[in-house]
């Protein structure tokens, strides 16, 4: 006879693993899997084009600067936009409603989403970094410590972005608001130092870019992937480690505190009538 104190975790874990297997097959073994190759292909192509272009009269090439920025961008898109999109769509199509009827179904469903996007982010990051390092050996971290730092920033990126994605996915109402989240995330890439050092942008754009985690994650990746002299291209001419930790800690707290509250409200609000109303709206308005 099973111990009731351990039955819930075991059941939840089993449901989470099952949910993860389903999601991974859907994301990687169908036509949707091709989308994970788009960003690496574009990144390598642009790096080839920029490999002989130096940034701001420095010894750092535009190709070197682009890779850590694209890594941060991919993790933000996968963690924030990916999680938010799936949660919102599965609320709208009745998936969450069905999960409410299964014992421990919602816990397993949400745990599975976290595990799925952790693995998908790992795949996405690997598809960007490994080919880039093979084609451009100079962009690889120069020491074991730098590799460990790179892995640490990746873990921090996942911890920051997935809760924020869950928070947004629970908060948005309809595809119109989801579109704003998606376009806003892509727009932030232009003012977050992804494509060009933030120091070269107008001051007010730099201030806006520093509000959001994409800039700070990119800064962390640049810290461990670029030579020490690359810090001169950053605001203040340093890596601003303390400021980076404070900013990412703030967004981590926002996600960890806000996501459970928003998810509980979302789950309580899921009902058959609302799912039917959502389907009716989609049929009549297209979103």
N, C-alpha and C positions, 0 to 999 in steps of 0.2 A: 504494500500500500504506500503510495507516494506521500511525501511530506507536503502539506499544503503550503508551507512557507517557501518551498522551492518550486512548486508546480507552475506558478506564474512566470518566473524568469525563464524556466525551461520551455514553456509553451510559447512565450513571447519570442525567445531566441529561435525556436524552430520556425515560427511564422516569419520572422525577419529574414532568415536564410532562404526560405522558400520565395519570399517576395523579391529578394535580391537576385536569385537565379532567374526569375521571370523577367525582371527589369533589365538585367545584363543581356539576356538573349534578345530582348526587344531592341535594346540600344546598340548592340555590337554585331549581332548576327542577322540583321535585316538590312533593308536599304538605308535605315537611319544611321547605321554604322559608318557609312561613307562620309557623313558630316564630320566625323572625328579626324578625317584625313585632310580636310580643307584647310584648317588653320596651320598645320605643319607644312603643307605644300606651299601655301602663300608665304609663310615666314621664311622658309628656305629660299624661295624665289626672290623675295625682297632683299634678303641678306646677300645673295649673289650680286644683285644689282648695286647694293650699297657698300660692298666690301672694300672699295678703294676710296670711299668718301670719308674724310675725317670730320669730326664734330668740333665746331667752334675753335679751329686751329689747334686742336689737341692731338695726342697720339692715339686717341680712341676712335675707332671707326664707327660709322653709323650702324654697321651690321652688328658689331659687338654690343652697342647700346640697345639695339632693338630686341635681341633675344630675351633678356630678363624681363623687359617690359611686356612682351607678348606672352611670356609665361604667367605673369601676374594677371594679364588681361584674360587669358584662357581660364584661369582658376576662378576669377570673379564671375565670368559668364557661366561657367559650369556650376559653380556653387550657388550663386545668387539667382541668376536668370533660370538655370535649369531646374533647381528645386522649386522656385516660385511658380514656374510654368506648370510643372507636373502637379503640384498640390492644387492649384486653382482649377486646372482642367479636370482632375479627378474628383474634385468637389462638385463641379458643374455636371459631370456625366453620371454621377451616382455611385462612383467607386467607393467613396468614403461612407456613403449611406449603407452600402452592402457590408462594409467592414464593421460598422456599428452592430450589425446583427450576429457577428461571429465572436465567440468568446475570445477575449484578448486580441481581437482582430486589429483594432486601431493601434494598440501598442506595437504589435508586430509589424503592421504596415508602416508606421512612422520610423521604427528602428530599421526596417529594411530600406527605407528611402535614404536614411543617413549612411548606411553601409554601402548602398548602391552608388551614391554620389561620391563617397570617399574613393571607391575603386575606379569609378569613371574619371575622376579628377587625376588619379594616379596614372591611368592609361593616357589621358590627354596630355599631361605633363611629360610623360615618357616619350610620346610621339613627337613632341616639340624638341625636347632637349637632346635625345639620343642621336637623331639624324643631324641636328645642327652641330653637335660636338664632333661627329664623324667628318662632316664636310668642312667645318671650321674649327680645327683643334685649338686655335687660340682663344676661343670663347669658353673653353672648359675651365672650371675652377682649378686653381693652381696648386692646391694642397689638400690633404685629407681633411684638415680643419675647415677649409672652404666648402668641401663637399658635405661635411656634417652640418655646416651652417646653412647650406642650400636646402638640405633635407628638413632642417628645423623650420625654415621660413615656409616650406611647403606645408608642413603640419600646421603651422600657425594660420596659413591661408585657408586651409580646409576648416579649421576650428572657427575662424571668423566668418567665412562666407556661407557655409551651410546653414547655421542658425539665422543669418540675415535673410537667406532665401526662403526659409520656412516662415519667418516673420512676414515677409512681403507676400508670400503665397497665401497666407491666412488672411492678410489684410485687404488685398485687392478684390474688387468686385467687378467681374466681367472682363472681357477681352480688351476693351478699350483701355482700362487702367493697366492691364498687363502690358499692352503695347507701349504705354508711357514708361513703364519700368524697363522694358527692353531697349527702347531707343535712348532713354536716359543713360543706361549703362554703357551703350556703345558711344554715346556722345562724351561721356566722362573720359574715355580713352584719349580723346584729343587734347584734354587739358590736365592729364595725369602723368605727364612725362613718359608716356609709352613710346611715342615715336620720336620725340626730341626732348632735350633737357628742359625742365620746367623753368630754369633760370633764363631761357631765351624767350619765354612767353611774356605777354603783358602782366604786370604785377597783379592786377585784379583777377585774371584768369588763374594765376598761380595760387592765389589765396583760396579760390573756389575748389581747385583741384586737390588741395591739401586737406579739405574737410572730409573727403571720402577715403575709404581704405585702399582703393586701387593704387593711388600714388605711393602710399607707404609700403604696400607689398612689393611694388616695383622697385622701390628704394632698397628694400631688404634683399631682393634677388640681385640687384646691381652690386650691392655691397660684397656679396660672396662670389659673383661671377666675373666681375671686372677687376682690372689692376687697381692698385691703391691710388694711383694718380687720377683715376676717373672721379674720385670724390671732388676734385676741383670743378667739375661740371655741375655739381649739385648746388642747391641753394645754400649759401653760407660757406661753400667750399669744403664741407665735411659730410659724413654719412648720417649725422644727427640721430645716433642710435637711441638716445634717451627719448627724444621726441617721437621716434618711430614706435618704440615700445608703448609709450603712453597713448598714442593715437590708436594703435591696434588693440590695446587693452580696453580702450573705451568702446570700440565697435564690437569687440568680443562680449563685453558686458551687456551692450544693447541687445545683441542677438540671444545670448543665453537667458537673460531676464525676460525679454519681450516675446521670444518665440513660443515658449510654453503657454503664456497667457493668451496670445493670439490664437494658438492652435486649439486650446480648450474652448475658446469662444466660437471658433469656426466649427468645431466638431459638434458642440451643442446646437448650433444653428442649422446643421444639415438635416433636412427633412424631405420626405417624398414630394410634398407640394412645391418646395423650392427647387428641387431638381427638375420637376415637370415644368415649372415656370421658366427655368433657365433654358431647357430644350426648346420651349415655345419661342423664347426670345431669339435664340440662335437661328431657328427656322425662319422667323419673320424678318430679322434684322441682319443676320449673317455673322453676329458676334455676341 
